[in-house]
Structures are given as C-alpha cells and as structure tokens.
Amino acid sequence: MAFDSHPASAVRDAAAELDELGYGTLWYGEAFGRDAVSQGALLLDATKRMVVASGIANMYVRHPLAMASAERSLGEQHPGRFVLGLGGHRVPGPPLMLGGFRIPFSGKPVSGVREYLDQLGEVPLIGAEAVRPRRVLAALGPKMLELAAELTWGAHTYFVPVEHTEMARKRMGSEAYLAVEQGVIVETDTARVREIQRIHLGPYALAPHQRNNLGRLGFGDEDFADGGSDRLLDAVIVGGDLDVIAQRVRDHFDAGADHVCLQVLTAKPGELPLREWRELAALTAVFR
C-alpha cells in the first residue's frame, strides 16, 4: 500500500524508475487509497514496458459488469500489459476495519467467488479492440487454488512459505500460472530484520485466513505468539543480502512458481523503498 501514501506525481516517478530498472511486473494493492482501476491507469501511463497487475482488486466493491468494463478498458489502452488480480474473499471472522469503516468482503469464499467469476465471464465483449486481459485469483487454500486453475489464468498467493508454493503447484496442475508474493528485507543486521519482520507479521497474526493457511503447513498458535516465532518469520519473510534473497526466489521457482513478486518491507511501512528497489534490480538479470 506504499503508493497510496504518496502523491500521484511521486508514484509516477517511482513506477517509471522501476520500469527503467528492468523489473518485469509491478503489483499494487487496494484498500482505502486509490481504487484499483485508477491506480492501474496511473501506473500503466507512467511506464512503457512492464506489466502492471492488481494484487488485488476487491470483487465485492464492484459489480461484475463494472469490473469487466474496467478490465477491458485498461487492456485495450495498454495491450498485453495489464493483469487483473481478483480477490476479496476470506473466511468468516472479525471484519477488516480502518477508521471505523468496514471493508466489504464475501462470507462464502469458494461458492461466492465461483459465482462472481461466472458472471464476469458472461459479460459480452463489445468493440473491435475489446480483448480480455489475463486474470489471476488471490488464493491460499486447496479449493480456491483449484478454482483459480479452473476459471482463471492462475493464482496469486500472498504471505506464504516455499512449502505452500509446492502445494499450490500440485493442486493447480502444471498449466495454471502461479505468481507468488515474497516479503523481503534488504538488511544484514539480524536484530533489525527481526524487528521489521514482527512489524509486518502483526496484522496477519490476527487474520483467520492467513492463520488457517499457515496452520495447514504445520504452524501452530505458538508460532504466532510473542511477535512470531523465528521459524514462522523466516518462512514468510526473508531478510539478508541479495544472495540470500536470490536463494529464496530460486526456492519458489524450484517449488513450482512461474513468477515471484518481491514486496520490500521496511521499518516505515508507508515509505517508498527506492533504495531497496534499486539494489534489488540487480536480480532482474539473474532471473530473466
């Protein structure tokens, strides 16, 4: 959400630099800042080459017709450069709140998403240039991963260890696209890494869908206590120099990922991590 804390001019400049640095894809989220459609347009207009992907656009704030129309418009204006990442589903639990405002979510994860995707697919394409961009689905559990493989291009996973990537590939089969988010801290001081890991873990320690997902992989309540166990923190967020981070990316690729999205984490979550992005750009040549 770092982009939302900065004016559009700064976001344009940052996106343009990322494009020039050689990054292949730029993922962006959606919550209480710019909506996914206008943010996507801003980023696409600011770049020339790289793919821009929503990670994710909330299904439950847009009727399927509105989502399909927006997807089509961005795809037509920037052929081959927009990926629609969809999400917003979660297991029943405490609502996500910000400033007393509740983020809309569905209470029926699999059936609700299937119904939405079916309706999205029924929206007719109108216009000579109406080409539907690629879609991926935010997915963690086995059933949602299978749904992503069945009805979309593939899945976009978030806050997951390498073991989840291996499981996801088995569930989805060899043809579905698998894009994995990996939190990274470009820092060699172990104490500093632990501090930043715990800052980032905090909200996810309270999220039922994240805890359930990690529970399937063998992490228990004790791993979420006291700011997070070292085992859990290191599994979902890698900290170190470029060699350490590159090895984690290789591990995801070896486990079946098609794409690894690096989310740079710092002690100030709202800042644009320009220094870290510039350092990590050296890895684009390694994994091209």
Residue pairs with C-beta under 8 A, 6 or more apart in sequence:
1 29
1 31
1 33
1 269
1 270
2 269
2 270
2 271
2 272
2 273
3 11
3 14
3 28
3 33
3 34
3 39
3 272
4 31
4 32
4 33
4 34
4 39
5 33
5 270
5 271
6 14
6 272
8 42
10 272
11 42
11 43
11 46
12 42
12 45
12 46
13 46
14 272
14 274
14 277
15 26
15 42
15 43
15 46
15 47
16 46
16 47
17 274
17 277
18 26
18 47
18 50
18 277
19 26
19 46
19 47
19 48
19 49
19 50
21 277
21 278
21 281
21 284
22 281
22 284
22 285
22 288
23 50
23 277
23 281
23 284
24 50
24 51
24 284
24 288
25 50
25 51
25 52
25 53
25 83
25 259
25 261
26 43
26 47
26 50
26 51
26 52
26 53
27 53
27 54
27 55
27 85
27 156
27 181
27 261
27 263
28 36
28 39
28 40
28 43
28 52
28 53
28 54
28 55
29 54
29 55
29 56
30 36
30 39
30 54
30 56
30 57
30 58
31 98
31 103
32 98
32 99
32 101
32 103
33 39
34 42
35 61
36 54
36 56
36 57
36 58
36 70
37 57
37 70
37 74
39 54
40 52
40 54
40 74
40 82
41 74
41 77
43 52
44 52
44 74
44 77
44 78
44 81
44 82
47 81
50 81
51 80
51 81
51 82
51 83
52 78
52 81
52 82
52 83
53 82
53 83
53 84
53 85
53 136
53 156
53 179
54 83
54 84
54 85
54 86
55 85
55 87
55 138
55 156
55 158
55 181
55 261
56 85
56 86
56 87
56 88
56 138
56 156
57 67
57 84
57 85
57 86
57 87
58 87
58 88
58 103
58 104
58 105
59 67
59 86
59 87
59 88
59 89
59 106
59 113
59 116
60 88
60 104
60 105
60 106
61 88
61 104
62 70
64 116
64 119
64 120
64 122
64 123
65 123
67 84
67 86
67 120
68 120
68 123
68 132
69 123
71 82
71 84
71 132
71 133
71 135
72 125
72 127
72 130
72 131
72 132
72 133
74 82
74 133
75 82
75 131
75 132
75 133
76 127
76 129
76 130
76 131
79 131
82 133
83 133
83 134
83 135
83 136
83 153
84 133
84 134
84 135
84 136
85 135
85 136
85 137
85 138
85 156
85 179
86 116
86 117
86 135
86 136
86 137
86 138
86 152
87 137
87 138
87 156
88 104
88 105
88 106
88 138
89 105
89 106
89 109
89 110
89 112
89 113
89 138
89 144
90 96
90 105
90 106
90 109
90 207
90 208
90 209
91 109
91 208
91 209
91 212
92 107
92 208
93 207
93 208
93 209
94 206
94 208
95 102
95 103
95 105
96 102
96 103
96 105
97 103
106 112
106 113
106 116
109 141
109 143
109 144
110 143
110 144
110 147
113 137
113 144
113 147
114 147
114 151
117 137
117 147
117 151
117 152
118 151
120 135
121 151
125 131
125 132
134 153
134 177
135 152
135 153
136 148
136 152
136 153
136 154
136 155
136 156
136 177
136 179
137 144
137 147
137 148
137 151
137 152
137 154
137 155
137 156
138 155
138 156
138 157
138 158
139 145
139 147
139 148
139 155
139 156
139 157
139 168
140 157
140 158
140 160
140 164
140 209
140 210
140 213
141 209
141 212
141 213
141 216
142 167
142 171
144 155
145 155
145 168
145 171
145 172
146 171
146 172
148 154
148 155
148 172
148 176
149 155
149 171
149 172
149 173
149 175
149 176
153 176
153 177
154 172
154 176
154 177
154 178
154 179
154 258
155 168
155 172
155 176
155 177
155 178
155 179
156 179
156 180
156 181
156 261
157 164
157 165
157 168
157 178
157 179
157 180
157 181
158 181
159 181
159 183
159 204
159 210
159 213
159 236
160 168
160 180
160 181
160 213
160 236
161 214
161 217
161 235
161 236
162 235
162 248
162 251
162 252
162 255
163 217
163 218
163 235
163 255
164 213
164 217
165 178
165 180
165 252
165 255
165 256
165 257
166 255
166 256
167 217
168 178
168 256
169 178
169 255
169 256
169 257
170 256
172 178
177 258
177 259
178 256
178 257
178 258
178 259
179 257
179 258
179 259
179 260
179 261
180 252
180 257
180 259
180 260
180 261
181 260
181 261
181 263
182 238
182 248
182 249
182 252
182 260
182 261
182 262
182 263
183 200
183 236
183 237
183 238
183 263
183 265
184 237
184 238
184 239
184 245
184 248
184 262
184 263
184 264
184 265
184 276
184 280
185 192
185 193
185 196
185 197
185 237
185 238
185 239
185 240
185 264
185 265
185 266
186 239
186 241
186 242
186 245
186 264
186 273
186 275
186 276
186 279
186 280
187 193
187 196
187 239
187 240
188 240
188 241
190 239
192 267
193 239
193 240
194 230
194 233
195 267
196 237
196 239
196 265
196 266
196 267
197 228
197 233
197 234
197 237
197 239
197 265
198 227
198 228
198 233
199 265
199 267
199 269
200 237
200 265
200 269
201 224
201 227
201 228
201 232
201 233
201 236
201 237
202 227
204 210
204 211
205 211
205 224
205 228
211 224
214 223
214 232
214 236
219 231
219 232
219 235
222 229
223 229
223 231
223 232
224 232
237 265
238 244
238 245
238 248
242 279
242 280
242 282
242 283
245 262
245 280
245 283
246 283
246 286
246 287
249 260
249 262
249 283
249 287
252 260
253 260
253 287
260 287
262 280
262 283
264 273
264 276
264 277
264 280
266 273
266 276
